[in-house]
Amino acid sequence: MLATRRLGTGLALAVCLAGSPALAGSSALAAISAPGPVAAPAATFHTWRAAQHAAHFKLLGPRRTYKLKIFGAIHVEGCHVTGKTRKQVVDATYGKPGHALLGVEQNNSGGPCGNGEVARSLGKVKIHGVTAHLAGLCGMTGLPSCHSKKIFLFLTWKQHGIYYQAVSDNEARATLVGFARGLHRIG
């Protein structure tokens, strides 16, 4: 169900920057596409505090969701990377697939919990005092222009051993950056 939900939204929720193009992949996509390590099953929560308690690490939650309602619930599951299956991935999506969408994923593995697709590097911005990498599914054969608002954008950064990724679809870059900068520590 979780993997189907993630595939349905079309979000690739983990980006690894490797030179000019970036690799983007979802832990759910990685779990479906190839056999590998088995992580703990996903659990769903309706509050960030409950998700934080289940994940066993400090989370950042959105202060502002730009009038988008949560899509489903907050999900906590194991990391699907060999050697890191005891680490936790927490994600939440706001909005609706095919419409305006914002999401956040964070994990305590120190890096992405999945493999994935090729994304184009679109620059760097500061989020909470650290450099974040902006990438998008755009500008390549069969994908829309990188100037279009109708592309998936990925903003990734690492801080204090926690790997973060904010994502958007059908939203301006400034909205994604504002969403990421508005993430705050959960009590």
C-alpha positions in Angstrom: 0.0 0.0 0.0 2.7 2.5 1.0 4.8 1.7 -2.1 1.7 2.0 -4.3 0.9 5.4 -2.7 4.4 6.7 -3.4 4.4 5.4 -6.9 1.0 7.0 -7.5 2.2 10.4 -6.4 5.2 10.0 -8.7 7.6 11.2 -6.0 11.1 10.0 -5.9 11.9 10.9 -2.3 15.6 10.5 -2.0 18.2 12.4 -4.1 21.9 11.7 -4.3 23.9 14.4 -6.1 26.6 12.9 -8.2 28.1 15.6 -10.5 25.9 17.5 -12.9 23.0 15.1 -13.1 21.7 13.8 -9.8 20.3 10.4 -8.9 16.8 10.5 -7.5 15.2 7.5 -5.9 12.6 6.5 -3.5 13.0 3.9 -0.8 9.7 2.5 -1.9 10.9 2.3 -5.5 14.1 0.7 -4.5 12.1 -1.9 -2.4 9.9 -2.7 -5.3 12.4 -2.8 -8.2 15.1 -5.0 -6.7 15.4 -7.7 -4.1 17.5 -6.6 -1.2 17.5 -6.0 2.5 14.2 -6.2 4.3 13.5 -3.2 6.6 10.8 -2.9 9.2 7.2 -2.5 7.8 5.7 0.9 7.5 3.6 2.5 10.2 1.3 5.5 9.9 0.7 8.3 12.3 -1.5 11.4 12.4 0.8 13.6 14.5 4.5 14.5 14.1 5.1 13.8 17.8 3.8 10.2 17.4 6.0 9.7 14.3 9.0 11.1 16.1 8.5 8.7 19.0 8.3 5.8 16.6 11.3 6.9 14.6 13.6 7.4 17.6 15.2 10.6 16.3 14.4 14.3 16.3 12.2 15.3 13.3 11.5 18.5 11.5 7.8 19.2 10.7 6.3 21.8 8.4 5.4 25.1 9.9 3.6 26.1 6.7 2.0 23.8 4.1 0.7 26.5 1.7 -2.9 25.5 2.3 -2.2 21.9 1.2 -3.8 19.2 3.3 -1.8 16.1 4.3 -2.2 13.2 1.8 -2.8 10.1 3.9 -0.7 10.2 7.0 2.9 10.5 8.2 4.8 7.3 7.4 7.7 5.7 9.4 9.5 2.7 7.9 12.9 1.1 7.8 15.6 2.2 5.4 16.0 -0.1 2.4 19.8 0.2 2.1 22.0 -2.8 3.0 23.5 -2.3 6.4 21.1 0.5 7.3 17.8 -1.4 7.7 17.7 -0.5 11.4 17.6 3.2 10.5 14.2 4.9 10.0 12.7 6.9 7.2 9.8 9.3 7.9 7.8 11.0 5.2 4.7 13.0 4.7 3.1 14.4 1.6 0.8 17.5 1.4 -1.6 18.1 -1.6 -2.9 15.7 -4.2 -1.1 13.7 -7.0 -1.4 15.5 -10.3 -2.1 18.8 -8.5 0.1 21.0 -6.3 2.2 18.8 -4.0 4.8 19.3 -1.3 6.5 16.6 0.7 9.3 16.0 3.2 11.3 12.9 3.9 14.0 12.5 6.6 16.0 9.6 7.8 18.7 8.9 10.3 20.9 6.8 8.0 23.0 9.8 7.0 22.2 9.4 3.3 19.5 8.4 0.8 17.5 5.2 1.5 17.0 4.2 -2.1 18.3 4.2 -5.7 16.7 5.9 -8.5 16.2 8.0 -11.6 18.3 10.7 -13.1 17.5 14.3 -12.1 19.1 17.5 -13.3 21.0 19.7 -10.8 19.4 23.1 -10.6 21.5 24.8 -8.0 22.1 25.3 -4.3 20.4 27.2 -1.6 20.9 27.6 2.2 18.4 25.7 4.4 18.9 26.0 8.2 22.4 27.2 7.7 23.6 24.3 5.5 23.9 24.0 1.7 21.0 22.2 0.1 21.0 20.8 -3.4 18.1 21.5 -5.8 17.4 19.0 -8.5 14.5 18.4 -10.9 13.1 15.8 -13.2 13.4 18.0 -16.3 15.5 19.1 -19.2 16.2 15.7 -20.6 14.6 13.7 -23.4 10.9 13.1 -22.7 10.8 15.4 -19.7 9.5 19.0 -19.5 11.7 22.1 -19.6 13.5 23.0 -16.3 11.8 26.4 -16.5 8.4 24.8 -16.3 6.5 24.9 -13.0 5.1 21.4 -13.7 8.2 19.4 -12.7 9.2 17.4 -9.7 11.7 19.3 -7.7 14.0 17.8 -5.0 15.8 19.8 -2.3 18.3 17.7 -0.3 20.6 18.4 2.6 22.2 16.7 5.6 22.5 18.2 9.1 23.7 16.5 12.3 23.6 13.0 10.7 20.0 13.4 9.5 19.3 13.3 5.7 16.5 15.6 4.6 14.6 15.9 1.4 11.8 18.3 0.5 10.0 17.7 -2.7 7.4 19.5 -4.8 5.3 19.1 -8.0 3.3 21.8 -9.7 4.9 24.4 -7.3 7.3 27.2 -7.9 10.9 26.7 -6.7 10.4 29.6 -4.2 7.5 27.6 -2.6 9.7 24.5 -2.2 12.5 26.6 -0.7 10.0 28.4 1.6 8.5 25.0 2.7 12.0 23.6 3.5 13.1 26.7 5.4 9.8 26.6 7.4 10.5 23.1 8.7 10.9 23.2 12.5 11.9 20.8 15.3 9.1 18.8 16.8 8.8 19.2 20.6 
